[in-house]
Amino acid sequence: MRITLKEKKLKNGTISLYIEYYKGSNTDSDGRRVHLRDFEYLKLYLSENPKTAVEKKENRENLKLAEDILAIRKSEYLQGKYNIKNKSKAKRPFLDYFIEKTNEKAGSEKNYGVWTSALHHLKICISPNLLFDEVNDEFVKRIRRYFDKEAKTKSDLPISANSKYSYFNKFKACLRSAYDEGYTAINFATKVKAFEISETQREYLTFDELQKLSGTPCKYSILKNAFIFSCLSGLRWSDCNTLIWSEVRDEGENLYRVNFRQEKTDGVEYLYISKQARELLGERRSPSERVFLGLKYGAVYNNEIVRWCNRAGVQKHITFHSARHTNAVLLLENGADLYTVQKRLGHKEIKTTAIYAKIVDQKMRESAHIIPELILSGTKND
């Protein structure tokens, strides 16, 4: 942090003295550099053109007082008031703090899983005895090199580009939190570049494939209902799993809605659903009871989705999340615009939704039939 005394000319001709606390800069979502500053206005003023002995004396006294306050503020900074590294906190092991942050995510199953996986890798490349006192630029760069060049899966294969992105982002999130809580004097998360996220293949079902699944028995009826409901509504597994009856609104004939808080974004969503989607939920029960009671996440249900698809003759690697992709594709194929699909899926940015437009690309398919048929002569078939 840089602490300096500044002057600002006022409309009445006097000069206001203030202290600027410059905390560096970061890059916003549009790629613009944003400077981080705080200000303390001292309510001390100087005459711009002092003429009398009194004015000159007041200027000297006010400037001296401002400089004294500046010296005090710099001293306070060195003592730790402005996010400088706390001596006792600096002696805490980094991994111990990362474990604490990981445990704080336990309420969000998917997010907790990513933090846990990141922790697994950090235990490989960071000594349990490494203290915050030893965290520096080289340490952060070394962890990045590990994820980029050395990190392996359980099958001893290099981790995927998206795993690099996810795990290293959790490491950076921990660094930001450590800075905010006074464990480090510098926000090291801003000192290193994140990995690029790659566009993953989004496996989905066509309408005909979904029809086949609907007519094929599934070992777990609650799984079948929840999966097809997700295909028709676009709700994530986590949101289906936590949906309770008080969030299901029957508002009139053929008018149904679910009001829920997205597990991933924590945002409140209001989503209209079709009559068929509502029927998949079954009879209304206690307001606090889960709609898909008994729905579980794990290898048993994941494997059953694969077996269910095989029985239906669908030769694709389908997971529960494929239902959400299916919903997006079916909406676009049947005339919904990108903005509508974005709102229904709860995407913050339209570019996330636009990925599905590449899958559909209906106009490209239609363009194959724009040119009228030729009347061909002199061919082998004449």
C-alpha positions as CSV (number, residue, x, y, z in Angstrom):
1,M,0.0,0.0,0.0
2,R,1.2,3.5,-0.8
3,I,0.0,6.3,1.6
4,T,0.5,9.9,0.4
5,L,-0.7,13.4,1.2
6,K,-2.7,15.0,-1.6
7,E,-4.2,18.4,-2.3
8,K,-7.6,19.2,-4.0
9,K,-8.5,22.7,-5.1
10,L,-12.0,23.7,-4.1
11,K,-14.5,26.1,-5.8
12,N,-14.0,28.7,-3.1
13,G,-10.3,29.0,-3.9
14,T,-9.0,27.1,-0.9
15,I,-7.0,23.8,-1.0
16,S,-8.3,20.8,0.8
17,L,-5.7,18.3,2.3
18,Y,-6.4,14.6,2.2
19,I,-4.6,11.3,2.5
20,E,-4.8,8.7,-0.3
21,Y,-4.4,5.0,0.4
22,Y,-3.4,3.3,-2.8
23,K,-4.0,-0.4,-2.7
24,G,-2.8,-1.4,-6.2
25,S,-5.0,-2.4,-9.0
26,N,-6.8,-5.4,-10.5
27,T,-8.6,-6.2,-13.8
28,D,-12.4,-6.1,-14.1
29,S,-14.6,-8.5,-16.1
30,D,-14.1,-6.3,-19.2
31,G,-10.3,-6.5,-19.0
32,R,-10.0,-2.9,-17.8
33,R,-7.5,-2.1,-15.1
34,V,-9.2,-0.7,-12.0
35,H,-7.1,1.2,-9.4
36,L,-8.0,0.6,-5.7
37,R,-7.9,3.8,-3.6
38,D,-9.4,5.0,-0.3
39,F,-9.4,8.6,0.9
40,E,-9.3,10.3,4.2
41,Y,-10.3,14.0,4.1
42,L,-8.5,15.8,7.0
43,K,-10.7,18.9,7.1
44,L,-7.5,21.0,6.9
45,Y,-7.3,23.7,4.3
46,L,-4.6,26.0,2.7
47,S,-5.0,29.4,1.2
48,E,-4.0,29.1,-2.5
49,N,-2.3,32.5,-2.5
50,P,-1.6,33.5,1.1
51,K,-1.0,37.2,1.3
52,T,-1.1,38.1,5.0
53,A,1.2,36.9,7.7
54,V,-1.8,35.2,9.4
55,E,-2.7,33.3,6.2
56,K,0.9,32.2,5.8
57,K,1.1,31.0,9.4
58,E,-2.2,29.0,9.1
59,N,-0.9,27.4,5.9
60,R,2.3,26.3,7.7
61,E,0.4,25.0,10.7
62,N,-2.2,23.1,8.7
63,L,0.4,21.6,6.4
64,K,2.5,20.5,9.4
65,L,-0.5,19.0,11.1
66,A,-1.4,17.1,7.9
67,E,2.1,15.8,7.6
68,D,2.0,14.6,11.2
69,I,-1.2,12.8,10.6
70,L,0.4,11.2,7.5
71,A,3.2,10.0,9.6
72,I,0.8,8.5,12.1
73,R,-1.1,6.7,9.3
74,K,2.1,5.3,7.9
75,S,3.0,4.1,11.4
76,E,-0.5,2.5,11.8
77,Y,0.0,0.8,8.5
78,L,3.3,-0.7,9.6
79,Q,1.6,-1.9,12.8
80,G,-1.0,-3.9,10.8
81,K,-4.0,-1.6,10.7
82,Y,-4.2,-1.6,6.9
83,N,-4.0,-5.2,6.0
84,I,-0.3,-5.6,6.7
85,K,0.7,-9.1,7.7
86,N,-0.2,-9.9,11.3
87,K,2.8,-11.5,13.1
88,S,0.8,-14.2,14.9
89,K,-1.2,-15.0,11.7
90,A,2.0,-15.1,9.7
91,K,3.1,-18.2,11.8
92,R,0.0,-20.2,10.8
93,P,0.5,-23.1,8.3
94,F,-0.9,-22.3,4.9
95,L,-2.5,-25.7,4.4
96,D,-4.2,-25.4,7.8
97,Y,-5.9,-22.3,6.6
98,F,-6.9,-23.8,3.2
99,I,-8.5,-26.7,5.1
100,E,-10.5,-24.2,7.2
101,K,-11.7,-22.5,4.0
102,T,-12.5,-25.9,2.4
103,N,-14.7,-26.9,5.4
104,E,-16.6,-23.6,5.1
105,K,-17.9,-24.9,1.7
106,A,-19.3,-28.1,3.1
107,G,-22.9,-26.8,2.7
108,S,-22.5,-26.7,-1.1
109,E,-21.8,-30.3,-2.3
110,K,-20.4,-29.5,-5.7
111,N,-18.3,-26.5,-4.6
112,Y,-17.0,-28.5,-1.6
113,G,-16.0,-31.3,-3.9
114,V,-13.8,-28.9,-6.0
115,W,-12.2,-27.4,-2.9
116,T,-11.5,-30.9,-1.6
117,S,-9.9,-31.9,-4.9
118,A,-7.8,-28.8,-4.9
119,L,-6.7,-29.6,-1.3
120,H,-5.7,-33.1,-2.4
121,H,-3.2,-31.6,-4.9
122,L,-2.0,-28.8,-2.6
123,K,-1.0,-31.5,0.0
124,I,1.2,-33.0,-2.7
125,C,3.1,-29.8,-3.6
126,I,3.0,-27.8,-0.3
127,S,4.7,-28.8,2.9
128,P,2.3,-29.0,5.9
129,N,4.8,-26.9,7.8
130,L,4.9,-24.0,5.3
131,L,3.8,-20.8,7.0
132,F,2.2,-17.7,5.7
133,D,5.5,-16.0,6.5
134,E,7.0,-18.0,3.6
135,V,4.2,-17.1,1.0
136,N,5.7,-14.9,-1.7
137,D,5.6,-14.5,-5.5
138,E,7.9,-17.5,-6.1
139,F,5.6,-19.7,-4.0
140,V,2.6,-18.8,-5.9
141,K,4.3,-19.3,-9.3
142,R,5.6,-22.7,-8.1
143,I,2.0,-23.8,-7.3
144,R,0.9,-22.7,-10.7
145,R,3.7,-24.7,-12.4
146,Y,2.6,-27.7,-10.4
147,F,-1.0,-27.5,-11.7
148,D,0.2,-26.8,-15.2
149,K,2.9,-29.4,-15.6
150,E,2.9,-31.9,-12.7
151,A,-0.7,-32.5,-11.4
152,K,-2.0,-36.0,-12.3
153,T,-5.4,-37.7,-12.0
154,K,-5.8,-41.0,-10.0
155,S,-5.1,-42.8,-13.3
156,D,-1.7,-41.0,-13.5
157,L,-2.8,-38.8,-16.4
158,P,-2.4,-35.0,-16.6
159,I,-5.4,-33.2,-15.2
160,S,-7.7,-31.5,-17.7
161,A,-7.5,-27.9,-18.7
162,N,-10.8,-27.2,-16.8
163,S,-9.5,-29.0,-13.7
164,K,-6.4,-26.7,-13.8
165,Y,-8.7,-23.7,-14.0
166,S,-11.0,-24.9,-11.2
167,Y,-8.3,-26.0,-8.7
168,F,-6.0,-23.1,-9.2
169,N,-8.9,-20.7,-8.8
170,K,-9.6,-22.2,-5.4
171,F,-6.0,-21.6,-4.5
172,K,-6.3,-18.0,-5.6
173,A,-9.5,-17.6,-3.7
174,C,-7.7,-18.7,-0.6
175,L,-4.9,-16.2,-1.2
176,R,-7.5,-13.4,-1.5
177,S,-9.2,-14.4,1.7
178,A,-5.8,-14.6,3.5
179,Y,-5.1,-11.0,2.4
180,D,-8.5,-9.8,3.5
181,E,-8.0,-11.4,6.9
182,G,-4.5,-10.0,7.5
183,Y,-2.5,-13.2,6.9
184,T,-0.5,-11.5,4.1
185,A,0.5,-7.9,3.4
186,I,0.1,-8.4,-0.3
187,N,-2.8,-9.9,-2.3
188,F,-0.8,-12.5,-4.1
189,A,-3.9,-13.7,-6.0
190,T,-3.4,-10.6,-8.2
191,K,0.2,-11.5,-8.9
192,V,-0.4,-14.6,-11.0
193,K,-2.5,-15.3,-14.1
194,A,-5.3,-17.8,-13.9
195,F,-5.6,-20.7,-16.4
196,E,-7.9,-20.4,-19.4
197,I,-11.1,-22.4,-19.2
198,S,-11.7,-24.5,-22.3
199,E,-15.0,-25.1,-23.9
200,T,-16.2,-28.6,-23.0
201,Q,-18.3,-30.9,-25.1
202,R,-21.9,-30.7,-23.9
203,E,-23.6,-34.0,-24.3
204,Y,-27.3,-33.8,-24.7
205,L,-30.3,-35.9,-25.8
206,T,-32.4,-35.2,-29.0
207,F,-36.1,-35.2,-28.6
208,D,-36.4,-38.7,-30.1
209,E,-33.7,-40.0,-27.6
210,L,-35.5,-38.4,-24.7
211,Q,-38.7,-40.0,-25.9
212,K,-36.9,-43.4,-25.9
213,L,-35.7,-42.8,-22.4
214,S,-39.2,-41.8,-21.2
215,G,-40.5,-45.2,-22.5
216,T,-37.7,-47.3,-21.0
217,P,-37.8,-48.6,-17.4
218,C,-35.3,-47.1,-14.9
219,K,-34.4,-49.0,-11.8
220,Y,-35.0,-46.0,-9.6
221,S,-38.3,-44.2,-10.4
222,I,-37.3,-41.1,-8.5
223,L,-34.2,-40.8,-10.6
224,K,-36.2,-41.1,-13.8
225,N,-38.7,-38.5,-12.8
226,A,-36.0,-36.1,-11.6
227,F,-33.9,-36.5,-14.8
228,I,-36.9,-36.0,-17.2
229,F,-38.0,-33.1,-15.1
230,S,-34.5,-31.5,-15.5
231,C,-34.8,-32.1,-19.2
232,L,-38.1,-30.2,-19.3
233,S,-37.2,-27.4,-16.8
234,G,-33.4,-27.0,-17.0
235,L,-32.9,-27.3,-13.2
236,R,-29.5,-28.6,-12.1
237,W,-29.2,-31.8,-10.0
238,S,-28.4,-29.7,-6.9
239,D,-31.6,-27.6,-7.4
240,C,-33.7,-30.7,-8.0
241,N,-32.3,-32.3,-4.9
242,T,-33.0,-29.3,-2.6
243,L,-36.4,-28.4,-4.2
244,I,-39.2,-28.5,-1.5
245,W,-42.9,-28.3,-1.9
246,S,-43.3,-24.8,-0.6
247,E,-41.3,-23.7,-3.7
248,V,-43.7,-25.3,-6.1
249,R,-46.6,-23.0,-7.0
250,D,-49.8,-24.1,-8.7
251,E,-51.1,-20.8,-9.9
252,G,-54.0,-21.8,-12.0
253,E,-55.1,-24.0,-14.9
254,N,-51.9,-25.0,-16.8
255,L,-49.9,-22.4,-14.9
256,Y,-47.1,-23.8,-12.7
257,R,-44.0,-22.2,-11.3
258,V,-41.1,-23.1,-9.0
259,N,-39.5,-20.4,-6.9
260,F,-36.1,-21.6,-5.7
261,R,-32.6,-20.4,-4.7
262,Q,-29.9,-21.7,-7.1
263,E,-27.4,-23.8,-5.2
264,K,-24.6,-22.7,-7.5
265,T,-25.1,-19.0,-7.6
266,D,-27.3,-18.5,-4.5
267,G,-29.6,-16.3,-6.6
268,V,-33.4,-16.6,-6.3
269,E,-35.1,-17.9,-9.5
270,Y,-38.7,-17.8,-10.6
271,L,-39.2,-20.5,-13.3
272,Y,-42.4,-21.4,-15.0
273,I,-42.7,-25.1,-15.9
274,S,-45.0,-27.0,-18.2
275,K,-48.0,-29.1,-17.1
276,Q,-46.1,-32.3,-18.0
277,A,-43.1,-31.1,-15.9
278,R,-45.5,-30.5,-13.0
279,E,-47.0,-33.9,-13.3
280,L,-43.6,-35.5,-12.9
281,L,-43.4,-33.9,-9.4
282,G,-46.4,-36.0,-8.2
283,E,-49.0,-35.2,-5.5
284,R,-48.3,-32.2,-3.2
285,R,-46.9,-33.1,0.2
286,S,-45.8,-31.2,3.3
287,P,-44.4,-27.7,2.5
288,S,-41.0,-28.4,4.0
289,E,-40.6,-31.9,2.4
290,R,-38.3,-32.5,-0.5
291,V,-40.0,-33.0,-3.8
292,F,-37.6,-35.6,-5.0
293,L,-37.4,-37.5,-1.8
294,G,-34.7,-40.2,-2.0
295,L,-32.8,-38.7,-4.8
296,K,-29.1,-39.3,-4.3
297,Y,-25.8,-38.3,-5.8
298,G,-23.2,-41.0,-6.3
299,A,-21.9,-43.9,-8.4
300,V,-25.0,-46.0,-8.0
301,Y,-27.3,-43.5,-9.6
302,N,-24.7,-42.3,-12.1
303,N,-24.2,-45.9,-13.3
304,E,-27.9,-46.4,-13.5
305,I,-28.3,-43.5,-15.9
306,V,-25.7,-45.1,-18.2
307,R,-27.5,-48.5,-18.0
308,W,-30.9,-46.8,-18.5
309,C,-29.5,-45.1,-21.7
310,N,-28.1,-48.4,-22.9
311,R,-31.5,-50.2,-22.4
312,A,-33.1,-47.3,-24.4
313,G,-30.6,-47.7,-27.2
314,V,-29.0,-44.3,-26.6
315,Q,-25.3,-44.7,-27.2
316,K,-24.0,-41.5,-25.5
317,H,-22.2,-40.8,-22.3
318,I,-25.1,-39.2,-20.5
319,T,-24.9,-37.8,-16.9
320,F,-27.6,-36.0,-14.9
321,H,-26.1,-32.7,-16.0
322,S,-26.8,-33.7,-19.6
323,A,-30.5,-33.1,-18.8
324,R,-29.8,-29.4,-18.4
325,H,-27.9,-29.3,-21.7
326,T,-30.9,-31.2,-23.3
327,N,-33.3,-28.5,-22.0
328,A,-31.2,-25.7,-23.6
329,V,-30.9,-27.5,-26.9
330,L,-34.6,-28.4,-27.1
331,L,-35.7,-24.8,-26.3
332,L,-33.5,-23.4,-29.0
333,E,-34.5,-26.0,-31.5
334,N,-38.2,-25.1,-30.9
335,G,-37.8,-21.4,-31.4
336,A,-36.8,-19.9,-28.0
337,D,-34.3,-17.0,-28.3
338,L,-31.0,-16.9,-26.5
339,Y,-32.1,-14.3,-24.0
340,T,-35.1,-16.5,-22.9
341,V,-32.9,-19.5,-22.6
342,Q,-30.3,-17.5,-20.6
343,K,-33.0,-16.4,-18.1
344,R,-34.4,-19.9,-17.8
345,L,-31.0,-21.4,-17.1
346,G,-30.0,-18.6,-14.8
347,H,-26.8,-17.8,-16.7
348,K,-25.2,-14.6,-15.7
349,E,-23.6,-14.0,-19.1
350,I,-25.2,-14.5,-22.6
351,K,-21.9,-16.0,-23.9
352,T,-22.4,-19.1,-21.6
353,T,-25.8,-19.6,-23.3
354,A,-24.4,-18.9,-26.8
355,I,-22.4,-22.2,-26.6
356,Y,-25.7,-24.1,-27.0
357,A,-26.4,-22.1,-30.2
358,K,-23.3,-23.7,-31.7
359,I,-24.8,-27.1,-31.0
360,V,-28.1,-26.3,-32.5
361,D,-27.1,-24.0,-35.4
362,Q,-30.5,-24.5,-36.9
363,K,-30.0,-21.8,-39.5
364,M,-26.9,-23.6,-40.8
365,R,-28.9,-26.8,-41.3
366,E,-31.6,-24.9,-43.0
367,S,-29.2,-23.2,-45.3
368,A,-28.4,-26.5,-47.0
369,H,-31.9,-26.4,-48.6
370,I,-32.0,-22.7,-49.6
371,I,-30.7,-23.2,-53.2
372,P,-33.5,-24.6,-55.4
373,E,-33.0,-28.0,-57.0
374,L,-31.4,-28.0,-60.4
375,I,-32.8,-29.9,-63.4
376,L,-29.8,-32.0,-64.2
377,S,-29.1,-33.5,-67.6
378,G,-26.2,-35.4,-69.1
379,T,-25.6,-37.2,-65.9
380,K,-24.9,-41.0,-65.5
381,N,-28.5,-41.5,-64.2
382,D,-30.1,-40.1,-67.4
